Amino acid sequence: MRIDIITLLPRLLDSPFSHSILKRAQDKGLAEVVVHDLREFSTSKQRQLDDYAYGGGAGMVMMIEPIDLCISKLKAERDYDEVIYMTPDGELLNQGIANELSLKGNLILLCGHYKGVDERVREHFITREISIGNYVLSGGELAAAVVADAIIRLLPGVLSDETSALTDSFQDDLVAPPVYTRPAEYKGMVVPEVLLSGHQAKIEEWRYEQSVARTRARRPGLLDE
């Protein structure tokens, strides 16, 4: 998989892809993440990327031309399954969307800034819009990193335990059950006896019951759906 991220602030994305699972995925050749500085596609001497909104009002708007030039260049080099705009009013990211996108080949993620992009970008270049929550960030970079992380960790071979991603929260529309590790007793706090029993069927039953109970208490909307 290749993910191209278009941004005004490429340095913001240095850290997320330089450590841990995302770095290992790239080192193994399982995923490629390429960050593009949108200023390189500005046609003005000042490398301008934003301008005032027609009709007035506070805030600047990202201009269409640099975005068009960048996306067009990428599309001339390879085919893309989706061109995704990170925006607060987009489709709310969930595990199902991450699963779906992990089956794609090449993706473009466009990071918004200021008051957003010229609407013509959304109308003519974007195939999908995604939000990571009902709140506003300073830009789309952190949201793009979240989406990339959610996708890449699902790719075969990325996690050392192939079943790990399949037992994450939300894969079966339930949150994950409690987990414990050694020691079995610490200052009077003990691990549930069933987890020490070695009886796998009973352990799985306990985990399912805990997932349902925890989902009902913390995310009841998932059960309603």
C-alpha positions in Angstrom: 0.0 0.0 0.0 1.1 3.6 -0.7 -0.4 6.6 1.1 0.4 10.1 -0.2 -0.3 12.9 2.2 -0.6 16.4 0.9 0.0 19.1 3.5 1.1 22.7 4.2 3.2 21.5 7.1 5.1 18.3 6.2 7.4 18.4 9.3 4.3 17.8 11.5 4.2 14.3 10.1 7.9 13.4 10.7 7.3 11.7 14.0 4.2 9.5 13.5 5.8 7.6 10.7 9.3 7.4 12.1 8.7 5.1 15.1 7.1 1.8 16.2 4.7 -0.1 14.0 4.4 2.4 11.2 8.1 2.6 10.8 8.5 -1.2 10.8 5.7 -1.5 8.2 7.7 0.8 5.9 11.0 -0.9 6.6 9.4 -4.2 5.7 8.1 -2.8 2.4 4.5 -3.4 3.4 3.5 0.2 3.3 4.9 3.4 1.8 4.0 6.8 3.2 5.0 9.8 1.1 4.5 13.4 2.4 4.1 16.2 -0.1 4.7 19.9 0.7 1.9 21.7 -1.0 4.1 24.9 -1.2 6.1 23.2 -3.9 3.1 23.5 -6.1 2.4 27.1 -5.6 2.7 29.2 -8.7 3.3 32.6 -6.9 6.7 34.0 -5.9 5.5 34.1 -2.3 4.5 30.4 -2.5 1.0 31.5 -1.5 -1.5 28.7 -0.8 -4.4 30.6 0.7 -6.6 33.6 0.0 -9.6 35.6 1.3 -13.0 34.0 1.0 -15.4 35.4 -1.6 -18.2 37.1 0.2 -16.1 38.1 3.1 -15.9 36.7 6.6 -13.1 35.6 8.9 -10.4 33.1 8.0 -8.5 32.2 4.8 -9.3 29.5 2.3 -6.8 27.0 0.7 -6.6 27.8 -3.1 -7.6 25.3 -5.7 -4.6 25.6 -8.1 -1.8 24.1 -5.9 -4.0 21.3 -4.8 -5.0 20.5 -8.4 -1.3 20.6 -9.5 -0.3 18.2 -6.8 -3.1 15.7 -7.2 -2.8 15.8 -11.0 1.0 15.0 -10.7 0.4 12.1 -8.4 -2.4 10.7 -10.6 -0.2 10.9 -13.7 2.3 8.6 -11.9 -0.1 5.9 -10.6 -3.7 5.1 -10.1 -5.4 5.9 -6.8 -8.3 4.1 -5.2 -9.4 7.1 -3.1 -8.6 10.8 -2.7 -9.6 11.6 0.8 -10.0 15.0 2.4 -9.6 15.2 6.1 -12.4 17.5 7.4 -14.5 17.8 10.6 -17.7 17.5 8.6 -16.6 14.3 6.9 -17.7 10.7 7.4 -16.8 9.7 11.0 -13.9 7.3 11.0 -14.7 3.9 12.5 -13.2 0.4 12.4 -15.3 -0.6 9.4 -13.9 2.2 7.3 -10.4 1.4 8.4 -10.9 -2.3 7.4 -12.3 -1.2 4.0 -9.4 1.2 3.3 -6.8 -1.4 4.3 -7.9 -3.4 1.3 -7.1 -0.6 -1.1 -3.8 -0.1 -3.0 -3.0 3.6 -3.2 -4.6 6.5 -1.3 -4.2 10.3 -1.2 -4.9 12.1 2.0 -5.4 15.9 1.7 -4.9 17.8 4.9 -7.1 20.9 5.4 -6.1 24.2 7.0 -7.6 27.6 7.8 -11.3 27.6 6.9 -10.8 24.6 4.6 -10.3 24.2 0.9 -12.0 25.9 -2.0 -15.3 24.0 -2.5 -14.4 23.2 -6.1 -11.6 20.9 -4.7 -14.2 18.9 -2.8 -16.6 18.8 -5.8 -14.1 17.8 -8.5 -11.0 16.1 -6.9 -12.1 14.4 -3.7 -13.7 11.0 -3.7 -14.2 10.7 0.1 -14.2 12.9 3.2 -13.3 11.6 6.6 -13.4 13.1 10.1 -11.8 11.6 13.2 -14.3 13.3 15.6 -16.8 16.1 16.2 -14.1 18.7 17.1 -11.7 21.0 15.2 -8.0 20.7 15.0 -5.5 23.3 13.7 -5.0 21.2 10.6 -5.6 17.8 9.0 -2.1 16.4 9.6 -2.9 14.7 12.9 -6.1 13.3 11.5 -4.3 12.0 8.5 -1.8 10.3 10.8 -4.6 8.7 12.7 -6.2 7.4 9.5 -2.9 6.1 8.2 -2.2 4.3 11.5 -5.6 2.7 11.6 -5.1 1.4 8.1 -1.5 0.3 8.0 -1.7 -1.8 11.2 -4.3 -4.0 9.5 -2.0 -4.9 6.6 -0.9 -8.5 6.6 2.5 -8.9 8.1 2.6 -5.5 9.9 1.8 -6.9 13.4 3.9 -9.7 14.7 0.7 -11.5 15.8 -1.6 -11.8 12.8 -4.6 -12.2 15.0 -3.9 -9.1 17.1 -5.7 -6.6 14.9 -8.7 -9.0 14.6 -9.3 -8.9 18.4 -9.1 -5.1 18.7 -12.0 -3.0 20.0 -14.7 -2.4 17.5 -13.8 -5.3 15.1 -17.0 -7.1 16.2 -18.8 -3.9 17.2 -17.8 -4.4 20.8 -15.1 -2.7 22.9 -12.3 -5.0 24.0 -12.5 -6.8 27.3 -10.1 -6.1 30.3 -6.6 -7.5 29.9 -4.1 -8.5 32.6 -0.4 -9.6 32.9 2.0 -10.7 35.6 2.0 -10.7 38.5 -1.2 -12.5 39.2 -1.5 -10.7 42.6 -0.3 -7.3 43.4 -0.9 -5.6 46.7 -4.1 -7.6 47.1 -5.3 -6.9 43.6 -5.8 -10.2 41.8 -6.3 -11.4 38.2 -9.8 -13.0 37.6 -9.4 -16.7 38.3 -10.8 -17.8 35.0 -7.9 -16.3 33.1 -5.5 -18.4 35.1 -7.6 -21.6 34.6 -6.1 -22.6 31.2 -9.7 -23.5 30.1 -9.8 -21.6 26.7 -13.5 -22.0 26.1 -14.3 -20.5 29.5 -11.8 -17.8 29.0 -13.3 -16.8 25.6 -16.8 -16.8 27.1 -15.6 -14.6 30.0 -14.0 -12.2 27.5 -17.1 -12.0 25.4 -19.3 -11.3 28.5 -16.9 -8.6 29.6 -16.9 -7.0 26.2 -20.7 -6.9 26.1 -20.9 -5.5 29.6 -18.2 -2.9 28.9 -19.8 -1.9 25.7 -23.2 -1.5 27.4 -21.6 0.7 30.1 -19.2 2.8 27.9 -20.5 2.8 24.3 -24.2 1.7 24.4 -24.7 3.2 20.9 -22.7 0.3 19.4 -25.2 -2.2 20.8 -28.1 -0.1 19.6 -26.7 -0.2 16.1 
